[in-house]
Amino acid sequence: MSARARLRLGTRGSDLARTQSATIAEALERLGFAVELVIIKTSGDRNTTSSFASIGPQGVFVREIEQALVERRIELAVHSFKDLPTKSPEELTIGAVPARVDPADLLLVRRGAVAGAPGDWLPLAAGARVGTASARRRAWLHHFRPDLAVEPLRGNVPTRVRRLEEGGFDAIVLAAAGVERLQAEQRLGSKLRDVAVLRLDPDRFVPAPAQGALAVQCRRDDARVLEALAELDDAPSRAAVAAERSALARAEGGCDVAFGAHAVAAGDERTLVAMLERNGTVHIARAVGSDPASLAAAVWAKLEEATRP
């Protein structure tokens, strides 16, 4: 490898995507690479008003980037792992799963809209307007608070926060990881001065599989990139995400399927909790084990039993 071997890194153009990709680029530059960010607009980026279900199947934020990898227009790509479909082109692999940040969801509430008794974990007045584009978040909110008016809200994170601060909604739900990464880089465009930020317990309000994790994708035949990415891989994060995504594959999940999974390590074992909405009813299951695939199978067996007529 030359001292400054060049790598083209594909990424979406949002502030969050570029922030995530910049952290990987900086890590690779410390290993001696010169990294160029290549902005690729996906179908999910081009359509910012329709629901995810109407845009198409899972992968609306990654298909064009994966195609660029297959066609060798880029050497690697950085994705929010939760955006990746459970099946990708055979030519591609996940070269690294860096250390995961907080997988939980956040409830952001305009301070004037906070209501309820102290300690309430969803402190919203009856009929409060909550914005989210996620089928999972809609289902969980309806399950825990059927009185809420849950309405669609798309756009990048700063746009959604601005809609909240301008009074378009009483509350919105966002991934903690995205807010954390943008705030760290001072790219949120808001100080959240008039917004209460509440972390939703991931054991209760179960997040999307792999939420908070990044996937660094490359071609299987690119030994140079695979060797470099091995330096960025975090084994515990990869194992947790593997369990969650294995459960997602059994649910045949996509952007518009209400399914959540969250794995937590405890010594040599981990606990996997999964949550599924089916026919208007939300079901939850837990299992403990060490092998990600077996753990996912155990949780899914419990969910199937719970949803069986």
N, C-alpha and C positions, 0 to 999 in steps of 0.2 A: 504494500500500500504506500502511495506517495504521501509526503508530509501533509499535503492539503488536497487529498482526493475529493472530488466534487460529488455532492449528492443533491438530487432534486426531491424536495419533500412536498407532497400534495396535501392541500388542506382546503376546507371551506373558507369563505371570506369573512365570516362574522368575527366580531371582536373576540368572542370566546374561543372560536376555533383557532384563530391566529395566536391568541395567548397560549393555548394548549400546545400548539405546534412549535411556538418559539421556545418553550421549555425543553422540548426534545431536541430542537436544533442546537440550542446552547450546550446541551449535554454531549451531542455528537461533535460539536466544534472543540470541546475540551479533549475529545479523543483524537483530534487531528484532522477532522473533515471540514470542508467548506460547504455549507448548506445553503441552498437557495429555496425559499418558499415559493411554491407554485399554487396560485389561487385557482380553484376549480369550482364553478357554480353547479350545484346539483338541482335536480328537479324539485326537491323540497325547498330550496332557496328561491327558485324562480316563482313558485306559487306560495304566497304568504297569507292567503285568505281562506283557501279551502281547508276542510278537515283532512287529517292524514288519510282517513279511509278513502276519501274521494280522489286523492292524488294517485294512489296506487299501493302496491304491496310494500311490506317492510323493506327498508333499504333506500328510501327516498333521499336520504342525506349522504349516501355512500356510493351508489351505483356508478356514477360518472368517474369518481375517484378510483374505484377498483378497476374500471376499464382503462384508465390512464396507466395504472400499474401493469396490467396485462399487456398493453401495447408498448410498454417500456418508455413512455413519455416522462415518467417519474421513477425514482428508485424506491421510495417508501412513502407512506401516508400515515397521518395521525387522525384517529377518529375518537369521538366519545364512544366508548365501548358499547354503551346501551343502544347506539344507533345501528350497529352492525347486525345484519341478518344472521341467523344461526347457520346458514350455508352461504359460503362465498365461492368464487371461482377456484377450481382445483389448483390453479397455478400459484395461488396466494396463500400466505400463512401469517400468523401473528408472531412477529419476531420478538416483541417485548410487551409486557404489561408492567409499566412503572408502578411504584408504590401508590396505592389508591388513596384518595382523599375522602372526606365524609360522604357516605352514600345516601344520607337521609334527604328527605324533602324539607323545605322551609315553607311556612305559612307567613306571608307578608301582609300585614293588616294596617290600613290607614288608622292612625291613632284615634281619630274620631269615631271609628267604626268598631273599636274593641268593646266587647260586651261580655257579660257572664260573670260567674263567681270566681274569686281567686283560685287558681289551680286548674281552671278549665283548660284543656289542651287544644280545643277549637273555640276560642273565645269570641264568637261572632253572634250578633243579634239574629233573631229569627228572620228568615227571608233575605239575609245578606247576600250580595252579589259577589260571587267568587269566579275568577277567570282562570281557565286552563284549557289547553288543547288536547291534553292526555286523556285517553279513555280510562286508563288505570286510575288517575287522580279523580276523574269524574265519578267513577264507580265507588271509590273509597269514601269520597265526600258524601255522596248520596246514602251510602251505607251507615256512616256514623252520624250524619246530620241531614236527614231527608227533607228538612225544611229549607235548606239553602237553595238559592237560585244560582246554579252552576252554569256559566256561559262560556262560549269559545273565546280563546285569546291566543293568537299566534304572534310571531315576530321574535326578534332577538331579545336577549335578556334586558338590555337597557330600554328597549321599546316597551316591553311589558311592565317594567318598573315605572316608567313614565306614565303609562296609562293608569296605573294604580294611583300615583301621586296626583294626577290631574283629576281624580274623582270618577274615572270610568268604572271602577270596581271598588268594592269594600275590602277585598283581599284577593291575592293571587297565590298560586303555589309554584315554586321553582325548586330546582335541584340545588342543594347546599353547595355542591362542588362548583357549579357555574358561578354562583355569587361569590364564593371564596376566591376563585381564581381571578375574576374580574376586579374585585376589590383590592387584591394583592398588587395588581398592575395598575390600579387607579384608572380603570377603563369602564367602570360601571356607569359613569355619567350622573351619578347621584350619591349623596352622602347618607341617604335613608334616614334623614333627620326626623321626618314626620311619619315614619313607618315602624311599627313593631315587628320584629323578626323573631319568629318562634320556630324552633327545631321540632319536627314531628318524629317521634320515636320510631325508628325503622323496624322495630319488632312489632309495632302496632299498625302504623301507616306504612305498609311494606313498600319499599322503593322498587323501581324498575331493575331487572337483572343487570348487573354490571354498572349500575349508576355510580358515579364518582371515579370510575376507572378509565384509563386511556388504553387504546389498542394501537400499537405501532405495527403496521402491516407492510409486508414486502413480498417479493417473489421467492418461491421455494428454492429456485436454482441460483439465488444471489448469495453465494457464500460470504462475500466480503461484507455485505450489509447484515446478514445474520450474525456474523461474528461480532460486529460492532454492537448490535442491538442486545446481544446476550449480556453486555455490561449494564444495560438499563433495566433488565428484567427483575421483578420482585416476586419471588416464589410464593409467599403467602397470598399476595393479591391475585396472582394467576390462579391459584387453587380455589380461592373463594369465588372468583368470577366463573371458573369452569363449572362449579357446582350450580351456580345460579343459572347459567346459560344452558346447562344440560337439562335443567327443569323447564326452562323456556322452550327448548326444542320439543319436549314432550307435550307442551301446551300448544304447539304449533302457533306460537305467538307472533304478533306483528305490532306495528304502531297503534292499531286500533283494537287490540285485544287487552282486556283488563286483567293483567297478570303481574304479580310482583314476587321477587325472591331476594332474600338477604341471608348471607352466610357469615357467621362469626366464629373465629377460631378460639379454642380453649385447650391449650396444650397440643397434643397430637391429634385431637379431634376437633370437629367444628359442628355447630348447629346451623341447620338450614331451615328457615321459615319461608313458606310460600303462601300466596294469597291469590285467589281466583274468583272472578265473577262469572256466574253462568246462570242464564235464565232469570236474571234480576236478583239473584242471591249471592252473597259473598261468602266464600269458604276459606278457611285457613288451616294449615297443617305444618307440623314440625318433625324433624328427624335429626338424629345425631350419628355421626360416623366420620371416617377418615378419607375414604375414597370419594372424590367428587361425583363420579357417575353413579355409584351405588347410593349415595346420599340423595341425589336428585330422583333416582328411581323410587326410593322409599317415600319421599315426600309426595311424588306424583301418585303413587299407589293410594296413599291416604286421601288425596284430593279426589281421585276417581271414585273411591268408595263413598266419599261424602256427597258427591254429585250424582251418584247412581239413582235412577228413579225407584 
